Amino acid sequence: MDIDNKKLFNPEFSNHGYIQVYTGNGKGKTTAALGLAMRALGRSWKVLIVMFTKGGNDYGELISFAKLNPDLKDKVKIVQAGLDRIVYKSNMSEQDKTQIQKGWEIAKQAIKNDEYQLVILDEANIAIDLNLIDLNEMLEVLKSKPDDLEIVLTGRNAKPEIIEIAHLVSEIKPVKHYWDIGIKARKGIEF
């Protein structure tokens, strides 16, 4: 799994898939991952997006992906693995665990079967932090992924073990946020 940095610029490694992590308390982790999905779709990659802890249909990205042209639409699969609410330790339920486990099973099978070129595990870090996905199981899946598969994990509180095996880690830190002055989440910007 370890790759010499000198090899990164070697053309034989340009098709190698890596593990990326977008974490931190700042805004933009999912947005960055979905931007990457659009870039990959533009190159005719097959993309799987599993949205852990996110249910419901009031997400702008779901509306956009549904309106893609048929060629692109056939190359992306989105799985919502959560209830229509934000999950915290204080409000977790068995339903949350069931939904997340269903999504995780789909993701594991897709990774094992090498069905996609890009797999985005949106809010996976949160699901791991809440013990809704087993950390050791995630590590095993990541370590045994197909060589050409790119995997992205998003969400706050990425575990050190995940960061250790990742090839790219971006920590998004809040410097200033309009939520601090009472601005609520806005359609088209936050969802």
C-alpha positions as CSV (number, residue, x, y, z in Angstrom):
1,M,0.0,0.0,0.0
2,D,2.9,2.4,0.6
3,I,4.0,4.1,-2.5
4,D,7.3,5.9,-3.0
5,N,6.7,9.6,-3.7
6,K,9.2,9.4,-6.6
7,K,6.8,6.9,-8.3
8,L,3.9,9.3,-8.1
9,F,5.3,11.2,-11.1
10,N,6.0,8.0,-13.1
11,P,3.4,7.5,-15.8
12,E,2.9,3.9,-14.8
13,F,1.3,5.2,-11.5
14,S,-0.9,7.7,-13.1
15,N,-3.8,5.2,-13.2
16,H,-3.2,4.0,-9.7
17,G,-6.1,4.7,-7.3
18,Y,-5.4,6.4,-4.0
19,I,-7.2,7.0,-0.7
20,Q,-8.2,10.6,0.0
21,V,-9.6,12.0,3.2
22,Y,-11.4,15.4,3.6
23,T,-11.8,16.1,7.3
24,G,-11.9,19.0,9.8
25,N,-14.5,21.3,11.3
26,G,-14.7,23.6,8.3
27,K,-17.3,23.8,5.6
28,G,-16.6,22.1,2.2
29,K,-15.7,18.5,2.7
30,T,-18.7,17.0,0.8
31,T,-18.6,19.9,-1.7
32,A,-14.9,19.0,-2.5
33,A,-15.8,15.3,-2.9
34,L,-18.7,16.0,-5.1
35,G,-16.6,18.3,-7.3
36,L,-14.2,15.4,-7.7
37,A,-17.1,13.2,-8.7
38,M,-18.1,15.7,-11.4
39,R,-14.5,15.8,-12.6
40,A,-14.4,12.0,-12.8
41,L,-17.7,11.8,-14.6
42,G,-16.4,14.3,-17.1
43,R,-13.7,11.7,-17.8
44,S,-16.3,8.9,-18.2
45,W,-15.4,7.3,-14.9
46,K,-17.9,5.1,-13.1
47,V,-18.7,6.8,-9.7
48,L,-20.4,5.5,-6.5
49,I,-21.4,8.0,-3.8
50,V,-22.6,6.6,-0.5
51,M,-24.0,9.4,1.7
52,F,-23.8,8.1,5.3
53,T,-26.0,9.9,7.8
54,K,-27.9,11.7,5.0
55,G,-31.4,10.8,4.1
56,G,-34.2,12.8,2.5
57,N,-34.4,14.4,-0.9
58,D,-33.7,18.1,-0.1
59,Y,-30.1,18.1,-1.2
60,G,-29.2,20.3,-4.2
61,E,-26.6,17.8,-5.3
62,L,-29.2,15.0,-5.6
63,I,-31.3,17.3,-7.7
64,S,-28.3,18.1,-10.0
65,F,-27.2,14.5,-10.4
66,A,-30.8,13.5,-11.3
67,K,-30.7,16.0,-14.1
68,L,-27.4,14.8,-15.7
69,N,-27.6,13.8,-19.3
70,P,-28.2,10.0,-19.7
71,D,-24.6,9.2,-20.5
72,L,-23.4,10.7,-17.3
73,K,-26.4,9.6,-15.2
74,D,-25.6,5.9,-16.2
75,K,-22.1,6.3,-14.8
76,V,-23.1,7.5,-11.3
77,K,-24.9,5.7,-8.5
78,I,-25.9,7.5,-5.3
79,V,-26.9,5.6,-2.2
80,Q,-28.4,7.4,0.8
81,A,-27.6,5.6,4.0
82,G,-29.2,7.7,6.6
83,L,-32.4,9.1,8.0
84,D,-33.7,12.6,7.1
85,R,-31.9,14.3,10.0
86,I,-28.5,15.0,11.4
87,V,-27.1,12.2,13.6
88,Y,-25.3,12.9,16.9
89,K,-24.4,10.6,19.8
90,S,-27.4,12.0,21.7
91,N,-30.0,11.0,19.0
92,M,-28.6,7.8,17.5
93,S,-31.1,5.0,17.0
94,E,-31.1,1.5,15.7
95,Q,-32.7,2.9,12.5
96,D,-29.6,5.0,12.0
97,K,-27.3,1.9,12.4
98,T,-29.5,-0.1,10.1
99,Q,-29.5,2.5,7.3
100,I,-25.7,3.1,7.6
101,Q,-25.0,-0.6,7.6
102,K,-27.1,-1.1,4.4
103,G,-25.0,1.6,2.7
104,W,-21.8,0.2,4.0
105,E,-22.6,-3.3,2.7
106,I,-23.3,-1.8,-0.8
107,A,-20.0,0.1,-0.6
108,K,-18.0,-2.9,0.5
109,Q,-19.5,-5.1,-2.3
110,A,-18.8,-2.5,-4.9
111,I,-15.2,-2.1,-3.8
112,K,-14.7,-5.8,-3.6
113,N,-16.2,-6.3,-7.1
114,D,-14.1,-3.4,-8.6
115,E,-17.3,-2.0,-10.1
116,Y,-16.3,1.7,-10.0
117,Q,-13.3,3.9,-10.6
118,L,-14.2,6.4,-7.8
119,V,-16.0,5.6,-4.6
120,I,-17.0,8.5,-2.3
121,L,-17.9,7.5,1.3
122,D,-19.5,10.8,2.3
123,E,-19.5,11.3,6.1
124,A,-17.9,7.9,6.6
125,N,-15.6,9.5,9.2
126,I,-18.6,10.5,11.3
127,A,-20.1,7.1,10.9
128,I,-16.9,5.6,12.2
129,D,-16.6,8.1,15.0
130,L,-20.1,7.2,16.1
131,N,-19.3,3.5,16.0
132,L,-21.9,2.9,13.2
133,I,-19.1,1.6,11.0
134,D,-16.4,-0.5,12.5
135,L,-13.0,1.2,12.2
136,N,-11.1,-2.1,11.8
137,E,-13.4,-3.2,9.1
138,M,-13.0,0.1,7.2
139,L,-9.2,-0.2,7.4
140,E,-9.3,-3.8,6.1
141,V,-11.6,-2.7,3.1
142,L,-9.3,0.3,2.3
143,K,-6.1,-1.8,2.6
144,S,-7.5,-4.5,0.2
145,K,-9.1,-2.1,-2.4
146,P,-8.3,-2.7,-6.0
147,D,-5.1,-0.9,-7.1
148,D,-6.9,1.3,-9.7
149,L,-9.8,2.4,-7.4
150,E,-9.8,5.9,-5.9
151,I,-11.6,6.1,-2.6
152,V,-12.6,9.3,-0.8
153,L,-13.8,9.5,2.8
154,T,-15.3,12.7,4.1
155,G,-16.5,14.0,7.5
156,R,-15.2,15.4,10.7
157,N,-13.1,13.4,13.2
158,A,-11.1,11.2,10.9
159,K,-9.4,8.6,12.9
160,P,-5.6,8.6,13.1
161,E,-5.6,5.1,11.6
162,I,-7.5,6.3,8.6
163,I,-5.2,9.3,8.2
164,E,-2.2,7.0,8.4
165,I,-3.1,4.8,5.4
166,A,-4.5,7.6,3.3
167,H,-2.4,9.1,0.5
168,L,-4.0,12.5,0.6
169,V,-5.5,14.2,3.6
170,S,-7.0,17.7,3.6
171,E,-8.1,19.2,6.8
172,I,-10.6,21.9,6.3
173,K,-10.4,24.4,9.2
174,P,-13.0,27.1,9.9
175,V,-11.5,30.6,10.0
176,K,-14.8,32.5,9.9
177,H,-18.3,31.2,9.3
178,Y,-21.6,33.1,8.9
179,W,-23.2,30.5,11.2
180,D,-21.4,32.2,14.0
181,I,-23.6,35.3,13.5
182,G,-26.8,33.3,13.3
183,I,-27.1,32.6,9.6
184,K,-28.9,29.2,9.1
185,A,-28.1,26.6,6.4
186,R,-29.1,27.9,3.0
187,K,-30.5,26.0,0.0
188,G,-28.0,25.9,-2.8
189,I,-25.1,26.6,-0.5
190,E,-25.2,24.2,2.5
191,F,-27.7,21.7,1.0
